[in-house]
Amino acid sequence: MDHSGKLRRIAGGQDGLVTRGQAMGVGFSRHEIDNLVAFGRWRRVARAVYLTDGGAVEEASRRQLVRAALLSLGPRAHAVLGTAAELHGIAGLPPSDEIHVALPGTSARLARVREPGLVVHQIEHPAASVVRIGGMPATSPLCTVTEVIRRVGRYPAVSVLDSALNRRLITEADLLAIPRLVRGRRGAVAARRHLAEADGRAQSPLETRTRLRCVDGKVPPDVLQVAVRDGDGHLLGVGDLGWRGPKVIAEADGRGPHGTPVAAFADRRRQNRLVNAGWTVLRFTWADTLHPDYIPWTVREAIAAAARRRRS
């Protein structure tokens, strides 16, 4: 196999990326590499990291940018914090273009990174706390969650915990270990409070935020993912948050799962079945969660209306 074939094989396992060292290791000279970049056949993505089909795409994908950052910093680099959460598929953090990478000890200081959007942290992680996701090293789900919830506010922290639990990346037993892991660290007190509010039944950050607004407004739901059945036991629908006494359901309508015409029609049919079964169905969006009083006020009004109907 010639050196071009060898490099294609390496790039095939790295989302089309190669490092200068890898290219030279299979026989490319510095002059060849510089020419490939100069003529647009390769595209520089990070320091000494190139996209080998650079002329075929307009820009690198997010996954390629993360991998390039890791490759540029050497074998001890690994994704941390929001970037590790992103790789694991843990939701709940605000969108960010930053890429967070950790290096141990003096390696972080010596990196001298000046790449836009790349944040290098000096953090020492034991080998057991680093895993590989699609070939990219990152902190384990438990380590990632533990480090994130010390650094963010209550709503994103609980959303991250809920997401990791819902995706079964961490367990209830793992939650019991987190207080020990954060002991003596900055943010530990708040992190322990966040743990008490985690609930893996929440299926999205929007559901988590809606629940927390209700908790703060003194109308917490008594059940999540409430299943409503008819007299014969047939399932009519499942509501995100439920108040079973007054038969009130709150739905968190995110743009993803509810944004297509097919999903909209399914939601309407399900809502009609629930309403015909005597339930009040409320629908909330992300924008609604930005107003502290709106969601709990709406829920209280629905509960009060249900009480009036019972008395009449």
N, C-alpha and C positions, 0 to 999 in steps of 0.2 A: 504494500500500500504506500503510495507517495505521500509527501508531507501534506498536500491539500486534503487528501482523503482522511488522513489521521486527524487533521484539525476539524473536518466536518463531523467526524465521529465525536470529538470532544464537545463541539458546539451543540450537537444534537441532544446531549444530556444536560445542557445548560441554557436552554431557551434561546439558542442561537448565539450565545455569548462566548468569548474566549478572552483570556488575559494575554498580555504581551509575553509573559513568561511561558505560558502554554504554547503560544505560537512559535517562539524561538526554540522551545523544547522539542518540537517535531520537525524543525529544520528551516523555519522562516528566518530571514535576516532582519535586522532593524530597518534596513533600507527598504526591503519588500513591504514590511508592515506600514512604514510611513507613506509609501506610494499608494498602497491600497486605501489608506485613510484619505490621502490627498485627492485621489480620483473618485472618492465617494462610494467605493465598493464595500468598504468597512466604515462603520460609524462609531466614533468614540462615545461611550455611554457614561463611563466613570473613569477615574484615573487608571490608565493602562488596561482598560477593559473595553472590548469592541463588539459591536453587533455585526456579525459576518455577512448578513444579508442586508446591510444598511441601505443599499440602493433600492430595495424592494418595499420598504415600509417608510411611512412618513415620520413616525416617532416611536420610541420604545414604549412597550406596555408597562403598566405599574409593576407587574411581576418581574419583568426584565430589569427595571430600575432597581428594585430591591435586591435581586440577585447580583446585579453589577456592583452595587455598593458593598455587598458581602465579599465578592471576589476581589474587589480593589483593596480590601483591608487585610486579606490573608486568611489562613486557615483557622485562626483563633477567633475571628469575628463571628458574631451571631446576632440575629434580630432580637430586639427587646421591646418592652412597653407596647405602644400602639401598633408598631409594625409587627411584632410577634402575634398580637391579638388578631391583626388583619390576616396573617398567614394561617392561623388556626380557624379563622371564620367566626371569631368571637365578636359580636356586635355590641353597640352601645356607646362608643366613643365618637366625638364629633369628627367629621371628615377632616383629613389633614394630608398635605402633600409631603410632609416631613418623613424621613426614613431614619428610624432609631436603631443604632447598632452599638453593641458593647464589645469592648476589648479589655482584657485584664491588665492590671498594673501599669507598668511603664509603656506597654504597647499603645495604649490610648493616647498617652502624652506624646509619644514619638510619631503618631500617625500624622499630626499636623494637617488634618483634613480641612480643605476650604471649598469643598463641593457644595453648591447651593442645595439647601434642603436636606443635607445629610448631617445628622446629629450623632456624634460619637460619645458614648458614655464609658467612664472608667468603672467597670463593675466586674468583680470576680465571681463567676458562677461555677459550682462543682459540676463535674461531667454529667452527673445524674440529672441535673436541672436543664440540660440542653438536649434537644431532640432535633430530628431532621424532618422537614415538611417539604415534600417534593424535591428533596435533595438540598434544601436550604436549612442551615442550622438556626434554631431559635430556642428561646426559653420554653420549657414545658408549659402546658396549660395552667397547672397549679402555680408555678413560679410567675408566669405572666400575669395572671389575675392578682396574685398577692402583691406584685410590684405596682400594678396599675391602680388598684383601689386605694393605695396610700397617697396617690398623687393627684387624684381628681375629686370633684365634688360628689355629693350624695347621689344625684340622679344618674350620671354616667357610671358611677361605681356600682350601684345596685343593678343597673342595666347590664353591665359586664358580667356580674355574678350570675344574674338570671340567664343570660345567653349561654355562658359556659356550662351551667347546670342543665339547661334545656337540651343542649347538644351533647350532653353526657361526656364532656371533656373533663369535668371535675365531678366529684360526688359529694353527697352530704357529709361523708366522713372526712373528705378533704377540707370542708369548711371548718371542721373542728380543729384541724391542724394549723390553720392560718393565724390565729392569735399567737401561737408560739413562734411562727415564722416572722411576724412583724414586731415582736416584743422589742422595745427599746429603739425602734426606728421612728423617724419623723412620719407623722400621719397615722401612727398605730391606733390611737384612740378612736379617730374617725373611722378607720378601717373596721374595727371591731363592731362599731354601731351599724355599719353597712351590712355586715354579715347577718345581723338579726333580721334584716328586711328582705333578704334574698329569697326568691321563690322560683324554682325551675319550671313551674307550669307556665310562666309567661313566655309567649312565643315570639316576642319582638320587643325592642326597646320602647316602641310606642305603647305597648301594653303595660310595660313597667312604669313608664312615666304617668300614664293614666291612673294606674293603681296608686302611685305615690301621691298624686294630686288628691285622690279620694281619701287616703290616709291622713294627709295634712289637713283636709277639710272636715275631718271627724265623721266621714261616711265610708269607712273601709268596706270593701266587698267581703262577703262571708265565704265566697268560693270563686276560684278561677277555673276556666274551661268548664262551665256549668253545662251539663247535658240535659236537654229537655226532651221528654218522651210523651207520647200520647197514652191513652188508657190501655192500649194493647202492647205497650212497651216499645213501639217503633220510634226510632230517633227522629225528632223534628229538626234539631239543630243544636249546635254547641256555641255558647256565648263566651266571650273573652273574660268578662267580669260579671259576677252575679250577686244579687241580693234576693235570696230565695223566699223570704217572708212576703215582701210586697211584689214579688215576681217582676223584678227589674233586671235588665241586662244592659251592659255597656259594651259596645264594640269599638275597638281601636282600628280605624280604617287607614292603613298605610298605603302609600302609592304603589308599592311593589305587589303584594298579594291581592289587592283590591282594585288595581288600576286598569285592568283589561276589561273589555266589554263582556267577555264570558264570565269573569268574576263578578262584575256588577249585576248581571242577570241572576247568577246563582245567589248572590247576597240578597236580592230582592225577594226571590222565591222563599229563601230560608226565613227572612224577616216576616213575610206574610204568614208562614206556618207558625212562627213563634207568637205573633200578635193574635192569631186566631185561637191559640192555646191559652190566651189570657196574659201574656207577658208584654211589658213595655220595653221597647228596644231603643236605646240611645246610641248615637254614633258620634265618635270624637276623632279629630284629626290631630296631626302634630302641632298645627298652629293653635289648637285649643289648649294644648298642654303648656303653652307659653304664658297663659293667663291663670294665675294661681287659684282664683275664685270661681272661674266659669264652670269647670267640670263638677266640683262638689255641689255647687248651687243647683246645677241642672239635675243631678242625681237626687238631691233632697227634694226638689220640686216633684220629681217623678214618684218618689216614695210617698210624699204627702198626698199626691193625686190618687195613688193606689189605695191609701188609707181611707180617703173620702168615698171612693167607689164601694169599698167594703161596708161602710156605714150606711150608704144610701139604699 
